[in-house]
Amino acid sequence: MSDSDAAANTATANRTQPPLESRRTPLRLDESALEAAKKSLEEGPVTPSYGPWRDDIVKLLNDALATELVCILRYKRHHFTATGLASPAIAEEFMVHAQEETQHADQIAQRIVQLGGEPDFSPDSLTRRSHADYDESSGLEAMLRANLVAERVAIEAYSQMIRLIDDKDSTTRRVLESILSQEQEHANELSDWLAK
């Protein structure tokens, strides 16, 4: 096909398609969903727009909660058992991370309740449900490495959760994005300590 034939075909196609303005779908609220939101008040903030995803999201959040709780325990153990010349500064960093992981766990548990679920704090299943491992290393470098691995696993898990949830629950997605940002900071800090 020559360039002039291609140009003629494009011109013909442009004449046969309706203008862009008439092809767009108008932005309108779903009136039936608004009416449904007036019912089932016992569901609190959970409206029909959550569709079939609420239980899946609560499960993802409970696994994330388990991960945060295991991370708190690992960081606290490392804080109290770190020894060596650099240990006071590193131990303090471990405690700061444990406190920030506690905030993450609290945010996740709160969101689970907002979704009408129950946060699972059961110690019996924590390590089974956690994405990250508990660690009993005794050397500072091994502790730093174990925590960096755990942060990298958390970063990957939160990134996947954010993609999975996408527009199914924008509030949960924003909570996870905020936590992800802090997990990335933790990984950077741990990586910097390892490079010293």
Secondary structure, DSSP 8 states (H G I E B T S, - for coil): --HHHHHHHHHHHHHHS--HHHHS------HHHHHHHTS-GGGTT--GGGGGGHHHHHHHHHHHHHHHHHHHHHHHHHHHH--STTHHHHHHHHHHHHHHHHHHHHHHHHHHHHTT------TTTHHHH-SS------SHHHHHHHHHHHHHHHHHHHHHHHHHHTTS-HHHHHHHHHHHHHHHHHHHHHHHHHH-
